[in-house]
């Protein structure tokens, strides 16, 4: 027996010498906590810090961290590939690194030492993403937690600091194994361009992530959000140029030289042609060549702009849109009228002014000409300010009237807004629904809250320009304002801000007893379930849920009406970090 034991030890020692450090060979550990802190810079370089608390059940040499530097994903109808550079890597333990299959493989630990019990690893590095290779918009796509961990991760917390404003509705997280699009277990909040959150463990499992599950963030950003992106050089491009472009260029050059020096044409006298006045580009092309070409038809757009029929809006260096200013004059040629009308003809019905008036009448709102004029003025100011700061990615007039103006007014589906009511709009942002409600229901006394001073400055300018009375915009955090202004409002509302659990704790303390907190949201199933407990503590209950579909695009909307039954305990609201 003793000899067998000695033989076993000898074999084990021999295998260790041959395979000195293969920490992912078996599951002999768990990760108790995984914290990731990401600072995103304007040049699309991410400063990343990872803190990993591991519990080694069996003796192991360490852990392996795989960081992908090649990413392939599907965007804008095509496959997009990015190649990042990983710089300034630091680890608080001995490590070695190799590159395998588009990943930087970091073996952390010592071949001469084994570990049992708890061990904390700190990894820092700069992740230089370079150009996102998408022309229409910029894109933040990053694997916060990779899918290569062969053990469960009990707790996951993250913080993402963005360099400037962004559209909070375009933040997406996915959880699961490679290729997963599951996102429901990610909880987060956004304050002052900082996203903080965690991965919630499913109800039947105690771990945030199971083995080989990861966490990915994706944020769609306006084109030009990242400045001075590094253009990633693809070596295959050089090969293509050498093998195809250069030989082709030499062949074409040879043909041109042959034609030039083999055949000498007689010099021709070309008369100067001066286009008559008051002719369209298409008419000039027909008079000149006897036909109208596609480029001359396209040039009609400039003609329409000069005539004041439309406005050309530059979205980016390669992207334009057109805003219709007025109908084309009947005196214009028939082909010009057909071309102009075709520019604004879509495959589906648009939320034009007539349809907007019709749909608002259906929900009991009769708008005066003065109110319609103020809504149009609000739209013009919104578009103007949106060029200076990121207020909304929705800029087409028909879309703004549908997705912002009409959507804001749907609050009247659950409550009569013609009463003299006090209303607070939490996280007002670009002024939805608060500004729209004030224009259409001037009897309301409205307070707008926002945590960003620049947005508050914008809101105050809107209030001034539209000459709105009994409305104010305040720069503050909701939790701070609620502490000082308890039971002040008949109605407190929030549109597409945070999850219902957090919103309820922020807003209900400001509501009068028997008053209403009204949340305007898209998808609510999970949020309703998660908010049950806090609503009981706040002595409030869900009175009604109005579910409907937005006209034209038929996207789902929900209005959750919550009634406050008793005075809220002074314990609430707590700090944000305690509301999770």
C-alpha positions in Angstrom: 0.0 0.0 0.0 2.8 2.4 0.9 4.6 1.6 -2.4 1.4 2.4 -4.4 1.1 5.7 -2.5 4.6 6.7 -3.4 4.1 5.7 -7.0 1.0 7.9 -7.1 2.9 10.9 -5.7 5.7 10.4 -8.3 3.2 10.2 -11.2 1.4 13.4 -10.0 4.7 15.2 -9.7 5.8 14.1 -13.2 2.4 15.3 -14.7 2.9 18.7 -12.9 6.3 19.1 -14.5 4.9 18.2 -18.0 1.8 20.4 -17.6 3.0 23.0 -15.1 0.0 25.5 -15.2 -3.4 24.6 -16.6 -5.7 26.3 -14.3 -8.9 25.8 -16.4 -8.5 22.0 -16.6 -11.1 21.4 -14.0 -13.6 23.2 -11.8 -12.0 23.5 -8.4 -13.0 27.0 -7.4 -15.8 29.6 -7.5 -15.7 33.4 -8.0 -17.5 35.0 -5.1 -17.4 38.6 -6.4 -16.6 40.1 -9.8 -16.4 43.9 -10.0 -15.6 45.7 -13.3 -15.0 49.5 -13.5 -14.8 50.9 -17.0 -14.0 54.5 -18.0 -14.8 55.2 -21.6 -12.8 58.0 -23.3 -13.7 60.1 -26.3 -11.0 58.4 -28.4 -12.8 55.1 -27.9 -10.2 53.8 -25.4 -11.5 52.0 -22.4 -9.7 52.1 -19.1 -10.7 48.8 -17.4 -10.2 47.6 -13.8 -11.4 44.1 -12.8 -11.4 42.9 -9.2 -12.0 39.1 -8.9 -12.5 37.4 -5.5 -11.9 33.7 -6.0 -12.5 30.9 -3.5 -10.3 27.8 -4.2 -12.0 24.7 -2.9 -9.1 22.5 -4.1 -5.5 23.3 -4.6 -4.9 25.2 -7.8 -2.2 27.4 -9.2 -4.5 30.3 -10.2 -7.0 31.4 -12.8 -7.1 32.2 -16.5 -8.6 35.4 -17.9 -9.4 35.5 -21.6 -9.9 39.0 -23.1 -11.1 39.0 -26.7 -9.5 41.6 -28.9 -11.2 40.5 -32.1 -15.0 40.9 -32.2 -17.5 40.0 -34.9 -21.1 41.0 -34.7 -24.1 41.9 -36.9 -25.0 45.6 -37.4 -26.9 47.6 -40.0 -27.5 44.6 -42.2 -23.9 43.5 -42.4 -21.3 41.7 -40.4 -19.0 44.1 -38.5 -15.5 43.2 -37.4 -13.3 45.1 -34.9 -9.8 44.5 -33.7 -8.8 46.2 -30.4 -5.3 46.7 -28.9 -4.8 45.8 -25.3 -2.1 48.0 -23.6 -0.8 48.7 -20.1 -1.8 45.3 -18.7 -1.1 45.0 -14.9 -1.9 42.1 -12.6 -1.3 41.9 -8.8 0.1 38.4 -9.2 2.6 36.6 -11.4 1.2 36.0 -14.9 2.1 35.1 -18.5 0.2 36.0 -21.6 -0.3 34.5 -25.1 -2.6 35.3 -28.0 -4.9 32.5 -29.2 -7.9 32.6 -31.5 -8.5 36.4 -31.3 -8.1 36.4 -27.5 -5.4 37.5 -25.1 -5.0 34.5 -22.7 -3.6 35.6 -19.3 -2.5 32.8 -17.0 -2.4 34.3 -13.5 -0.6 32.3 -10.8 2.7 30.6 -10.0 3.8 27.2 -11.2 5.6 26.7 -7.9 2.7 27.5 -5.6 -0.8 26.3 -5.1 -3.7 28.2 -3.5 -6.6 27.2 -1.3 -9.2 29.4 0.2 -9.8 33.1 -0.8 -7.6 35.1 -3.2 -8.3 38.5 -4.7 -7.0 39.3 -8.2 -6.8 42.8 -9.6 -6.4 43.3 -13.4 -6.1 46.7 -15.1 -5.6 47.4 -18.8 -6.4 49.9 -21.6 -8.7 48.5 -24.3 -8.2 50.5 -27.5 -11.3 49.7 -29.6 -10.4 51.8 -32.6 -12.9 52.5 -35.4 -16.3 50.8 -34.9 -16.5 50.3 -38.7 -20.1 51.6 -38.7 -20.8 54.7 -40.8 -24.3 55.5 -39.6 -23.5 55.8 -35.9 -20.9 55.1 -33.3 -21.1 52.0 -31.1 -19.9 50.9 -27.7 -19.6 47.1 -27.6 -17.7 45.4 -24.8 -17.6 42.1 -23.1 -17.7 43.1 -19.4 -17.5 39.5 -18.3 -16.2 36.9 -20.8 -17.8 33.6 -21.6 -14.7 31.6 -20.9 -15.0 31.1 -17.1 -15.4 27.4 -16.2 -17.0 28.2 -12.9 -20.0 30.0 -11.5 -19.8 33.7 -10.5 -21.9 34.5 -7.5 -22.0 38.3 -7.6 -21.4 40.7 -10.6 -21.2 44.5 -10.2 -20.2 47.0 -12.8 -19.7 50.7 -13.4 -19.4 52.3 -16.9 -18.4 56.0 -17.0 -19.2 57.6 -20.4 -17.3 60.7 -21.6 -20.5 62.7 -22.4 -24.2 62.5 -22.8 -25.9 59.6 -24.6 -29.4 58.3 -25.3 -30.2 56.2 -22.2 -32.9 54.3 -24.1 -30.3 52.8 -26.4 -28.4 51.1 -23.6 -28.6 47.3 -23.9 -27.1 44.4 -21.8 -27.0 40.7 -22.7 -26.4 37.8 -20.4 -25.7 34.2 -21.1 -23.5 31.9 -23.1 -21.8 32.9 -26.4 -24.4 34.3 -28.8 -27.0 34.9 -26.2 -29.5 37.8 -26.5 -31.0 37.4 -23.0 -31.0 40.6 -21.0 -33.7 40.5 -18.2 -31.4 39.8 -15.3 -29.3 42.9 -15.6 -30.3 45.7 -13.3 -28.8 49.2 -13.7 -29.3 52.9 -13.3 -27.8 56.0 -15.1 -26.8 59.2 -13.3 -24.6 61.9 -14.8 -23.4 59.7 -17.7 -22.4 56.9 -15.3 -24.0 53.5 -15.6 -23.9 51.3 -12.4 -25.5 48.0 -12.1 -25.4 44.3 -11.3 -26.5 40.9 -12.6 -29.4 39.6 -10.6 -29.3 35.9 -9.9 -32.4 34.0 -11.2 -35.0 33.0 -8.6 -33.9 29.3 -8.6 -30.2 29.8 -8.6 -27.9 31.6 -6.1 -25.3 32.6 -8.7 -25.4 35.7 -11.0 -23.6 33.8 -13.8 -23.2 30.1 -14.3 -20.1 28.6 -15.9 -19.4 29.8 -19.4 -21.9 32.7 -19.1 -20.9 36.2 -19.7 -22.1 39.9 -19.6 -22.0 42.2 -22.6 -22.9 45.9 -23.0 -23.9 47.6 -26.2 -24.8 51.3 -26.6 -25.7 52.8 -29.9 -24.3 56.4 -30.0 -24.6 59.3 -32.5 -22.0 59.4 -35.3 -19.0 61.4 -34.1 -19.5 60.6 -30.4 -16.0 59.1 -30.4 -13.4 61.6 -31.6 -10.0 60.5 -33.1 -10.8 56.8 -33.3 -7.8 54.7 -34.2 -8.2 53.3 -37.7 -7.3 49.6 -37.5 -5.2 48.5 -40.4 -6.1 45.3 -42.0 -3.0 43.6 -43.6 -5.2 41.9 -46.1 -5.9 45.3 -47.7 -2.2 45.7 -48.6 -2.3 42.2 -50.3 -5.4 43.2 -52.3 -3.8 46.4 -53.4 -0.6 44.7 -54.5 -2.2 41.8 -56.3 -5.2 43.5 -57.9 -5.3 47.3 -57.8 -1.7 48.0 -59.0 -1.7 45.6 -62.0 -5.1 46.9 -63.0 -3.8 50.5 -62.8 -0.9 49.7 -65.0 -3.1 48.0 -67.6 -5.5 51.0 -67.7 -2.5 53.4 -67.9 -1.1 51.4 -70.9 -4.4 51.6 -72.7 -4.7 55.3 -72.2 -1.2 55.9 -73.5 -1.8 53.7 -76.5 -4.9 55.6 -77.4 -3.4 59.0 -76.9 -0.3 58.5 -79.0 -1.7 56.1 -81.6 -4.7 58.1 -82.7 -4.8 61.9 -82.9 -8.2 63.4 -83.3 -8.8 66.7 -85.0 -9.4 69.6 -82.6 -13.1 70.4 -82.2 -14.6 73.8 -81.5 -17.1 73.4 -78.7 -19.6 76.3 -78.4 -20.2 77.7 -75.0 -23.6 76.7 -73.6 -25.3 79.0 -71.1 -28.4 77.6 -69.5 -31.6 79.6 -69.8 -33.0 81.0 -66.6 -35.9 79.4 -64.6 -35.2 75.9 -65.9 -34.8 72.8 -63.7 -31.7 70.7 -63.9 -33.8 68.0 -65.6 -35.0 70.4 -68.3 -31.4 71.7 -68.9 -30.2 68.1 -69.3 -32.9 67.4 -71.9 -32.2 70.5 -73.9 -28.5 69.8 -73.9 -28.4 66.0 -74.6 -32.0 65.2 -75.7 -32.5 63.1 -72.5 -32.6 63.5 -68.8 -30.1 61.4 -66.7 -30.4 60.1 -63.2 -27.9 62.5 -61.8 -30.0 65.4 -63.1 -33.1 64.0 -61.5 -31.2 63.8 -58.2 -30.0 67.4 -58.6 -33.6 68.4 -58.4 -33.2 68.1 -54.6 -31.0 71.1 -54.6 -33.5 72.9 -56.9 -36.3 72.1 -54.4 -34.2 73.4 -51.5 -33.4 76.7 -53.4 -37.2 77.1 -54.0 -37.9 76.7 -50.3 -39.8 73.4 -50.7 -37.6 71.4 -48.4 -34.6 71.6 -46.0 -31.6 69.3 -46.4 -30.4 68.1 -43.0 -26.9 66.7 -42.7 -26.9 63.8 -40.1 -23.3 62.9 -40.7 -20.6 63.2 -43.4 -22.4 60.6 -45.5 -26.0 60.7 -44.3 -28.7 63.2 -45.2 -32.4 63.6 -44.6 -35.0 66.0 -46.0 -37.6 68.0 -44.1 -40.6 69.1 -46.1 -41.2 72.8 -45.6 -44.2 73.3 -47.9 -46.1 71.7 -50.7 -44.7 72.1 -54.2 -46.3 74.8 -56.4 -48.8 73.7 -59.1 -46.9 75.7 -61.7 -43.9 73.3 -61.5 -43.5 70.7 -64.2 -45.4 67.4 -63.6 -42.2 65.3 -63.4 -40.8 67.7 -60.7 -44.0 67.4 -58.7 -43.9 63.6 -59.0 -40.3 63.5 -57.9 -40.9 65.9 -54.9 -44.0 64.0 -53.6 -42.1 60.7 -54.0 -39.4 62.0 -51.6 -41.9 62.1 -48.8 -43.9 59.1 -49.7 -43.3 56.2 -47.3 -44.4 52.6 -47.3 -46.6 53.2 -44.3 -48.8 56.1 -43.1 -47.0 59.0 -41.5 -47.9 61.0 -38.4 -48.5 64.2 -40.3 -50.3 67.1 -38.7 -53.7 66.1 -39.8 -53.3 62.6 -38.4 -51.8 64.0 -35.2 -54.9 66.1 -34.7 -57.2 63.2 -35.5 -55.4 60.8 -33.1 -55.4 63.3 -30.2 -59.1 63.8 -30.7 -59.6 60.1 -30.2 -58.1 60.4 -26.7 -60.2 63.4 -25.9 -57.8 66.3 -26.6 -59.0 69.2 -28.8 -56.0 71.3 -29.7 -56.3 75.0 -30.7 -54.3 76.6 -33.5 -52.2 78.4 -30.9 -51.3 75.1 -29.2 -50.4 73.5 -32.5 -48.2 76.5 -33.3 -46.4 76.1 -29.9 -45.9 72.4 -30.5 -44.3 73.2 -33.9 -42.2 75.9 -32.2 -41.1 73.3 -29.6 -40.1 70.9 -32.3 -38.0 73.5 -34.0 -36.3 74.4 -30.7 -35.7 70.7 -29.9 -34.0 70.1 -33.3 -31.9 73.2 -32.9 -30.7 72.3 -29.4 -30.2 68.7 -30.3 -27.3 69.8 -32.6 -25.5 71.2 -29.5 -26.3 68.4 -27.0 -27.6 64.9 -27.1 -31.4 65.2 -26.4 -32.9 62.6 -28.7 -32.0 60.5 -31.7 -35.5 60.9 -33.1 -35.4 64.0 -35.3 -37.8 63.4 -38.2 -40.9 65.6 -37.6 -43.4 62.9 -38.1 -41.5 60.6 -35.7 -41.2 63.3 -33.0 -45.0 64.0 -33.2 -45.7 60.3 -32.9 -43.1 59.0 -30.5 -42.7 62.1 -28.3 -45.7 64.4 -28.6 -48.5 61.9 -29.0 -46.9 59.4 -26.6 -46.6 62.1 -23.9 -50.3 63.0 -24.3 -51.5 59.4 -23.7 -51.3 60.3 -20.0 -54.8 61.6 -20.5 -56.0 58.0 -21.1 -55.9 57.4 -17.3 -56.6 60.8 -15.8 -58.5 63.9 -16.6 -55.8 66.5 -17.1 -58.2 69.4 -17.6 -58.4 69.7 -13.8 -56.2 72.2 -11.8 -53.6 69.7 -10.8 -50.0 69.9 -9.6 -47.7 67.6 -11.5 -44.0 66.7 -11.3 -42.1 65.2 -14.2 -39.2 63.2 -12.9 -36.2 62.9 -15.3 -37.9 65.2 -17.8 -34.8 65.1 -20.2 -35.8 66.8 -23.5 -39.2 67.8 -22.0 -41.3 64.7 -22.4 -44.0 64.5 -21.2 -43.8 67.8 -19.1 -43.4 70.4 -21.8 -46.0 68.8 -24.1 -48.5 68.5 -21.2 -48.0 72.1 -20.3 -48.7 73.3 -23.9 -51.8 71.2 -24.3 -53.1 71.6 -20.7 -52.1 75.1 -19.6 -54.1 74.7 -16.4 -51.5 72.2 -15.0 -48.9 73.5 -12.5 -45.8 71.6 -13.5 -42.3 71.0 -12.0 -39.6 69.4 -14.2 -36.7 67.6 -12.5 -33.5 66.6 -14.1 -30.0 65.7 -12.7 -28.1 67.3 -15.6 -27.6 71.1 -15.5 -27.3 71.4 -19.3 -30.7 69.8 -19.8 -32.2 72.1 -17.2 -30.7 75.1 -19.0 -32.3 73.8 -22.2 -35.7 73.3 -20.5 -35.6 76.8 -19.0 -34.9 78.3 -22.5 -37.9 76.3 -23.9 -40.1 77.6 -21.1 -39.0 81.2 -21.9 -39.3 80.9 -25.7 -42.8 79.4 -25.5 -43.9 81.8 -22.8 -45.2 79.1 -20.6 -46.5 80.0 -17.1 -46.7 78.1 -13.9 -43.9 75.7 -14.9 -40.3 75.4 -13.6 -37.3 73.3 -14.3 -35.0 72.3 -11.3 -31.5 70.8 -11.3 -31.5 68.1 -8.7 -31.5 64.4 -8.0 -35.0 63.0 -7.4 -34.0 61.4 -4.1 -32.8 64.7 -2.8 -35.8 66.6 -4.0 -38.2 64.1 -2.5 -36.7 64.4 1.0 -37.5 68.2 1.0 -40.8 68.1 -0.9 -42.9 65.4 0.6 -46.6 65.0 -0.4 -46.4 68.1 -2.6 -48.0 67.0 -5.9 -51.3 65.5 -7.1 -49.5 63.6 -9.8 -45.9 62.5 -10.2 -45.0 61.0 -13.5 -41.9 59.5 -15.2 -41.5 58.4 -18.8 -39.0 55.7 -19.8 -36.5 56.6 -17.0 -35.6 53.8 -14.5 -37.1 50.5 -13.5 -40.5 50.6 -11.6 -39.0 49.5 -8.3 -36.6 52.4 -8.0 -39.0 54.9 -9.6 -41.7 54.1 -7.0 -39.4 54.8 -4.1 -38.2 58.0 -5.7 -41.6 59.4 -6.7 -44.3 58.2 -4.3 -42.9 60.2 -1.3 -43.6 63.4 -3.4 -47.3 62.4 -4.0 -50.1 63.6 -1.8 -52.1 61.0 0.1 -54.7 59.6 -2.4 -52.6 61.1 -5.2 -51.1 59.2 -8.1 -47.7 58.1 -9.3 -48.0 57.3 -13.0 -45.2 55.5 -14.8 -45.1 55.5 -18.7 -43.3 52.4 -20.0 -43.0 49.9 -22.8 -42.4 46.5 -21.3 -43.4 46.0 -17.7 -44.0 42.3 -16.8 -40.8 41.7 -14.8 -40.8 45.3 -13.3 -44.3 44.8 -11.9 -43.3 41.6 -10.2 -40.1 43.1 -8.7 -41.9 46.2 -7.4 -44.6 44.4 -5.3 -42.7 44.5 -2.1 -41.6 48.1 -2.2 -45.2 49.3 -3.0 -46.4 47.6 0.2 -43.7 49.4 2.2 -44.8 52.7 0.6 -48.5 52.0 1.4 -49.4 52.2 -2.3 -51.1 50.0 -4.8 -51.4 49.6 -8.5 -54.9 51.1 -9.3 -54.8 50.5 -13.1 -52.6 49.5 -16.0 -53.5 50.9 -19.4 -52.0 48.9 -22.2 -52.3 50.1 -25.8 -50.4 50.3 -29.1 -48.9 53.5 -30.5 -50.6 54.4 -33.8 -48.9 53.6 -37.2 -46.0 51.6 -35.8 -48.1 49.6 -33.4 -45.4 49.4 -30.7 -46.7 48.5 -27.2 -47.1 51.1 -24.4 -48.1 50.8 -20.8 -49.3 53.4 -18.3 -49.1 52.2 -14.7 -51.3 54.2 -12.3 -50.3 53.8 -8.7 -52.4 55.3 -5.9 -50.8 56.4 -2.6 -53.0 55.4 0.4 -51.1 56.6 3.4 -48.3 59.0 4.4 -44.9 57.6 3.4 -42.5 56.6 6.1 -39.6 59.1 6.4 -37.2 56.3 5.8 -38.0 56.7 2.1 -36.6 57.4 -0.3 -33.3 55.8 0.5 -30.0 56.4 -1.4 -30.0 54.9 -4.9 -27.5 52.2 -4.0 -29.8 50.8 -1.3 -32.8 50.7 -3.6 -31.4 47.9 -5.8 
